[in-house]
Amino acid sequence: IVRIISNLVRKLGAPVGFWLGTRFLIYFDDPNDAEIIINSPNSMDKGGVYKYVQEMIGGPGLFTSGGDYWKMHRRLLNPTVQNTKILNSFYPTMNKCLRILVENLQDKDPNKTINIYDLIEVCTFDMFAKNTFGVDLNIQTNDENMYVFQMVNTALSLVRRKVFEPWCQQEISFKLTKYYKMWEDSTNGMRAFIQKVLRQRIEELNKTGESEKSDEYEKRLRIFIDEIIQLSKEQKCFSEDEMISESLTMLLAGYETSAVTIANVVMMLAMNPEYQERVFEEIQEICPDKYAPVTGEDLNQLIYTECFIKETMRLIPTVPFTGRQAKADFYVGKTYVPAGCELVVSLFEIQRNKKIWGEDAEVFNPDHFLPERIENQHAYAFVPFSAGARNCVGKKYAQNVVRLFVVWLVRNFKFTTDLKYEDLTFRWMIVMKLGNGYPVKVQTR
């Protein structure tokens, strides 16, 4: 559908309006329009597609809510995922999970092709479960808690059905499908799991009497669920249902988008051996020990690696579209937008625009992000984490996760693939994945 919409818009020219099921959308692919839409008070609420995510988590969350509810929760939750001390407390968990991933990859036959995404996905899920809920699922090493991962994956797959299949959008017709029971079981199961974890954690904190000022509190892993419990006590602002919804929001908005981005980076490394070698050489200078824990200071020195990651995100944006709902009539440039319609900003098109990125806009080249090439660029020419007041709240954490994965993977392995860049296809399912899968061969360095 990404390619179909892209080809249609290139033929007709944007802005263009069209119906998708029961929803009328106006599609934009210009950074000036993107800036207006992303920042206008008339289009601050997320598009209708996000209501299905809200149904999945059982109520409004930071990612899906709007209005005063969103403003209050965003203000309160910002520090929980952007505070440097909190972000630094996540590194031991992330390094531990990545060492397990490396050990699992070392067991693979270097002459056989594997789907690297599957291994990356369970690693990110372990990581996010620990850093969000404080739970050691360890699904990389055993199947005991795999049911949690499967519940989440089932729910996400059904959200995608609700987006694209009109008969799944209406409750009365959805109940007649075989998917309804799967939906009820997975969404109720997720919330029950988080509720259990939340209540156990509240009980533990009450017993230990930890406060935000204690030495023990400062030293330990600052998991999201503890931060939201603390906020609930101090601000009297979160009910149990809201804490569950926000905790699920952090998990769901984080683990899959990170996994897809990392897998895309690995595919680009495999397709571009000359660039892969440059990334490896830089990592060797900063983090030469294959198994040494990686720190934030290490990551901040990886200049070329950062360019490589950004170039991957430019050409293969994990979230290819940003959707907003028009709550009043207004103009985007010269385009009249009626209240109630959905506005779709195509990051996929903006980030491949030759007027912005040059004649080689669709060619993979990390040099696109050299300082001299981006210093005069439009601020909305590259916004993989969106922008403005509703940008990705977990942006810093996600950036750390992706860079950390690249360090651990590249310093331990060389990746190759038979898949060619020009043969890539894409599947848009809220996040955008490669339609070709993620076939690579893994050779230990």
C-alpha positions in Angstrom: 0.0 0.0 0.0 3.0 2.4 0.6 4.1 2.0 -3.0 0.5 2.2 -4.4 -0.2 5.5 -2.5 3.3 6.8 -3.4 2.8 6.1 -7.1 -0.7 7.6 -7.1 0.5 10.8 -5.5 3.5 11.1 -7.8 1.1 10.8 -10.7 -1.6 13.2 -9.5 0.5 15.4 -7.3 0.0 16.3 -3.7 -2.0 17.5 -1.8 -4.6 14.9 -2.8 -7.7 13.6 -1.1 -9.0 10.0 -1.2 -11.2 7.6 0.8 -9.7 4.7 2.7 -12.7 2.6 3.8 -15.0 5.0 5.7 -12.3 7.6 6.3 -11.5 10.6 4.1 -7.8 11.5 4.0 -5.8 14.4 2.5 -2.2 13.4 1.7 0.7 15.9 1.9 4.3 15.4 0.9 5.9 18.9 1.3 7.9 19.9 4.4 6.3 23.3 4.5 2.9 21.6 4.8 4.3 19.1 7.3 5.4 22.0 9.5 1.9 23.6 9.5 0.1 20.3 10.1 2.4 19.1 12.9 2.2 22.4 14.8 -1.3 23.8 14.1 -3.7 23.8 17.1 -6.3 22.7 14.6 -4.6 19.4 13.9 -2.9 18.5 17.2 -4.9 15.3 17.8 -3.8 12.0 16.2 -5.6 10.6 13.2 -8.4 8.1 13.4 -6.1 5.1 12.8 -4.8 5.6 16.4 -8.2 4.9 17.9 -7.6 1.2 17.3 -4.4 1.4 19.3 -6.4 3.1 22.0 -8.9 0.2 22.0 -6.0 -2.2 22.3 -4.5 -0.6 25.4 -7.9 -0.2 27.0 -8.1 3.6 27.2 -6.3 6.8 26.2 -2.6 6.8 26.4 0.1 9.4 25.7 0.5 8.1 22.1 -3.2 8.1 21.2 -5.0 10.7 23.4 -5.6 14.4 22.6 -6.7 17.7 24.2 -6.1 18.6 27.8 -5.7 14.9 28.8 -2.7 14.6 26.4 -1.2 17.9 27.5 -1.3 16.9 31.2 0.1 13.4 30.7 2.8 14.6 28.3 4.0 17.2 30.9 4.1 14.7 33.7 5.7 11.8 31.7 8.3 13.7 29.8 10.9 13.4 32.5 10.4 9.7 32.9 11.8 8.9 29.5 14.1 12.0 28.8 15.9 12.4 32.1 19.6 11.6 31.6 19.9 9.7 34.9 17.0 7.5 34.0 18.3 6.9 30.5 21.7 6.0 31.8 20.2 3.5 34.3 18.9 1.4 31.3 22.4 0.6 29.9 23.2 -2.5 32.1 19.9 -4.1 31.0 20.4 -3.3 27.4 24.0 -4.5 27.3 23.0 -7.7 29.0 20.2 -8.4 26.5 22.6 -7.7 23.6 25.2 -10.0 24.9 22.6 -12.8 24.8 21.6 -11.8 21.3 25.3 -12.0 20.2 25.7 -15.5 21.8 22.5 -16.7 20.0 23.8 -15.4 16.6 27.2 -17.1 17.1 25.4 -20.4 17.0 24.1 -19.7 13.5 25.6 -21.4 10.4 27.5 -18.6 8.5 26.5 -20.3 5.2 22.8 -20.3 5.9 20.4 -17.3 5.5 18.4 -16.4 8.6 15.6 -13.8 9.2 17.5 -11.4 11.4 14.3 -9.6 12.4 13.0 -12.5 14.5 16.0 -12.5 16.8 16.2 -8.7 17.0 12.5 -8.5 17.9 12.6 -10.8 20.9 15.7 -9.0 22.1 14.0 -5.6 22.0 11.0 -7.1 23.7 13.1 -8.4 26.6 14.8 -5.0 26.8 11.6 -2.9 26.9 9.9 -5.3 29.3 12.7 -4.9 31.8 13.1 -1.2 31.4 9.4 -0.5 31.4 8.0 -3.0 33.9 11.1 -4.3 35.7 10.2 -7.8 34.5 12.8 -10.4 33.4 11.0 -12.2 30.7 14.1 -13.8 29.2 12.3 -14.9 26.1 15.7 -14.9 24.2 16.8 -17.9 26.3 13.6 -19.8 27.2 9.9 -20.1 26.2 8.3 -19.8 29.6 7.2 -16.2 29.2 6.8 -16.3 25.4 3.0 -16.1 25.9 3.4 -12.4 26.8 5.2 -11.6 23.6 2.6 -13.6 21.6 -0.3 -11.7 23.2 1.2 -8.4 22.2 2.1 -9.6 18.7 -1.5 -10.9 18.2 -3.0 -7.7 19.4 -0.8 -5.6 17.1 -1.6 -7.8 14.1 -5.3 -7.3 14.8 -4.9 -3.5 15.0 -3.6 -3.7 11.5 -6.6 -5.6 10.4 -8.9 -2.9 12.0 -7.0 -0.2 10.0 -7.3 -1.8 6.6 -10.4 -4.1 6.8 -13.7 -2.1 7.1 -15.6 -5.2 8.5 -13.1 -5.2 11.4 -13.7 -1.5 12.2 -17.3 -1.8 13.4 -17.9 -3.7 16.6 -21.1 -5.4 15.3 -19.4 -6.9 12.2 -16.1 -7.5 14.0 -17.9 -9.8 16.5 -18.9 -12.0 13.6 -15.3 -12.7 12.6 -12.9 -15.3 13.9 -10.7 -12.5 15.0 -12.9 -11.1 17.8 -12.1 -13.8 20.3 -8.4 -13.4 19.5 -8.7 -9.7 20.1 -10.5 -10.1 23.4 -8.1 -12.7 24.7 -4.9 -10.8 23.7 -6.0 -7.3 24.8 -7.5 -8.5 28.1 -4.5 -10.8 28.7 -2.1 -7.9 28.2 -3.9 -5.6 30.6 -4.2 -8.4 33.2 -0.5 -9.1 33.0 0.4 -5.4 33.4 -2.1 -5.0 36.2 -0.5 -7.9 38.1 3.0 -6.4 37.6 1.8 -3.0 38.7 0.1 -4.2 41.9 3.1 -6.3 42.8 5.4 -3.4 42.3 3.2 -1.0 44.3 3.3 -3.6 47.2 7.1 -3.9 47.0 7.6 -0.2 47.0 5.3 0.3 50.0 7.1 -2.4 51.9 10.6 -1.0 51.2 9.5 2.6 51.7 11.8 3.7 48.9 11.5 7.4 48.1 12.8 9.5 45.2 15.4 11.0 47.6 16.9 7.7 48.9 20.4 6.5 47.9 18.9 3.1 46.9 16.4 4.8 44.6 19.2 6.8 42.9 21.4 3.7 42.3 18.9 1.2 40.9 17.3 0.8 37.5 14.7 3.6 37.1 12.0 1.6 35.4 9.0 3.5 33.8 6.4 1.8 36.0 8.1 2.9 39.2 8.3 6.5 37.9 4.6 6.5 37.1 3.7 5.0 40.5 5.8 7.8 42.1 3.9 10.4 40.0 0.6 8.9 41.0 1.5 9.2 44.7 2.8 12.8 44.5 0.4 14.3 41.9 -2.7 12.2 42.5 -3.0 12.1 38.8 -3.0 8.5 37.5 -5.7 5.9 38.2 -4.8 2.2 38.0 -6.4 2.0 34.5 -4.4 5.0 33.3 -1.1 3.6 34.7 -1.8 0.3 32.8 -2.6 2.2 29.6 0.5 4.4 29.8 2.7 1.4 30.6 1.4 -0.5 27.6 1.8 2.6 25.5 5.5 2.7 26.3 6.0 -0.9 25.5 4.0 -1.0 22.3 5.3 2.3 20.9 8.9 1.3 21.6 9.8 -2.4 21.1 8.5 -3.0 17.6 9.5 0.4 16.1 13.0 -0.1 17.5 13.2 -3.7 16.2 12.2 -2.7 12.7 14.6 0.2 12.6 17.5 -2.0 13.8 16.6 -4.7 11.3 16.5 -2.1 8.5 19.9 -0.9 9.5 21.3 -4.5 9.4 19.9 -5.0 5.9 21.5 -1.8 4.7 24.8 -2.9 6.3 24.5 -6.2 4.5 23.7 -4.5 1.1 26.5 -2.0 1.4 29.7 -3.8 2.4 31.9 -0.7 1.9 29.8 1.3 4.3 29.6 -1.6 6.7 33.4 -1.6 6.8 33.6 2.1 7.6 31.0 1.6 10.4 33.1 -1.3 11.8 36.3 0.7 11.7 34.7 3.6 13.7 33.3 1.2 16.2 36.7 -0.5 16.6 38.2 2.8 17.5 35.6 3.6 20.2 34.5 0.1 21.4 37.2 -2.4 20.4 36.3 -5.1 23.0 33.7 -7.4 21.6 31.9 -7.9 24.9 32.6 -4.8 26.9 29.5 -2.9 28.0 28.8 0.2 25.9 28.1 3.6 27.5 26.3 6.7 26.4 29.7 8.4 26.1 30.8 5.7 23.6 27.7 6.2 21.5 28.1 9.9 21.3 31.4 9.5 19.6 30.0 7.4 16.7 29.7 10.1 14.1 29.7 8.1 10.9 27.6 5.3 12.4 25.0 7.9 13.3 25.0 9.1 9.6 24.5 5.5 8.5 21.6 5.0 10.8 19.9 8.3 9.8 20.3 7.4 6.1 18.6 4.1 6.8 15.7 5.9 8.5 15.5 8.5 5.7 15.0 5.9 3.0 13.1 3.3 5.0 11.2 5.2 7.7 9.8 2.9 10.3 6.8 5.1 10.6 6.3 6.4 7.0 3.3 8.6 7.7 2.2 11.0 10.4 -1.6 11.2 10.8 -3.5 14.0 12.4 -7.3 14.8 12.8 -8.6 18.2 11.7 -10.8 19.5 14.6 -11.7 22.7 12.8 -11.7 24.1 9.2 -8.4 25.6 8.3 -5.9 26.0 5.5 -2.6 24.2 5.0 -0.9 26.5 2.6 -3.4 27.0 -0.1 -5.3 23.8 0.6 -8.6 24.0 2.4 -9.0 21.4 5.1 -12.5 20.7 6.4 -13.0 19.7 10.1 -13.2 15.9 10.7 -11.0 14.8 7.9 -7.6 13.1 8.4 -4.3 14.7 7.4 -1.6 12.3 6.3 2.0 13.7 6.1 4.2 11.3 4.0 7.7 11.2 5.6 8.4 8.5 3.0 8.0 11.0 0.1 9.5 14.1 1.9 12.6 12.1 2.7 13.0 11.0 -1.0 12.3 14.4 -2.5 15.0 15.3 -5.0 14.4 19.1 -4.5 15.6 18.6 -0.9 18.1 15.7 -1.1 19.5 16.2 -4.6 19.4 14.0 -7.7 20.7 11.0 -5.7 17.8 11.3 -3.2 16.8 7.6 -3.7 20.4 6.3 -3.5 21.7 5.0 -0.2 24.6 7.2 0.9 25.3 8.2 4.5 27.1 11.3 3.2 23.6 12.8 2.8 24.0 13.6 6.5 27.3 15.4 6.4 27.1 18.7 8.2 27.6 20.7 5.0 24.8 18.9 3.3 22.1 19.5 6.0 23.1 22.8 7.5 20.6 24.8 5.3 18.0 22.1 5.0 14.4 22.6 5.9 13.7 21.7 9.5 11.0 19.2 8.5 12.9 17.5 5.7 13.9 14.7 8.1 11.7 14.0 11.1 11.7 10.3 11.7 10.5 10.8 15.3 7.9 13.5 14.1 8.4 17.0 15.5 6.7 19.7 17.5 4.8 19.3 20.7 3.7 15.7 19.7 7.1 14.4 18.7 8.1 10.9 20.0 8.4 11.1 23.8 10.9 8.2 23.8 13.1 9.6 21.0 16.3 9.7 23.1 15.8 6.2 24.4 15.0 4.8 21.0 18.2 6.5 19.5 20.3 4.9 22.3 18.8 1.5 21.7 19.4 1.6 17.9 23.0 2.8 18.2 23.7 0.2 21.0 22.4 -2.6 18.8 24.6 -1.5 15.9 27.7 -1.4 18.1 27.2 -4.9 19.5 26.2 -6.5 16.1 28.9 -4.9 13.9 31.8 -5.4 16.3 31.0 -9.1 16.4 29.6 -10.0 13.0 29.8 -9.3 9.3 26.5 -9.3 7.5 25.8 -10.2 3.9 22.6 -10.7 1.8 21.6 -11.7 -1.7 18.8 -9.1 -1.6 19.4 -6.0 -3.7 18.4 -2.5 -2.6 16.5 -1.8 -5.9 14.4 -5.0 -5.3 13.1 -3.8 -1.9 9.3 -3.9 -1.3 7.5 -2.4 1.7 4.5 -3.4 3.8 2.8 -0.7 5.8 1.1 -2.0 8.9 1.2 1.0 11.2 5.0 0.5 11.1 6.6 -0.1 7.7 8.5 -3.4 7.3 10.4 -4.8 4.3 8.0 -6.9 2.2 11.1 -9.1 1.3 11.7 -10.0 4.9 15.2 -9.6 6.5 17.3 -12.4 5.0 21.0 -12.2 6.0 24.0 -14.4 6.5 25.9 -13.8 9.7 29.7 -14.4 9.9 31.6 -14.0 13.2 34.4 -11.5 13.0 
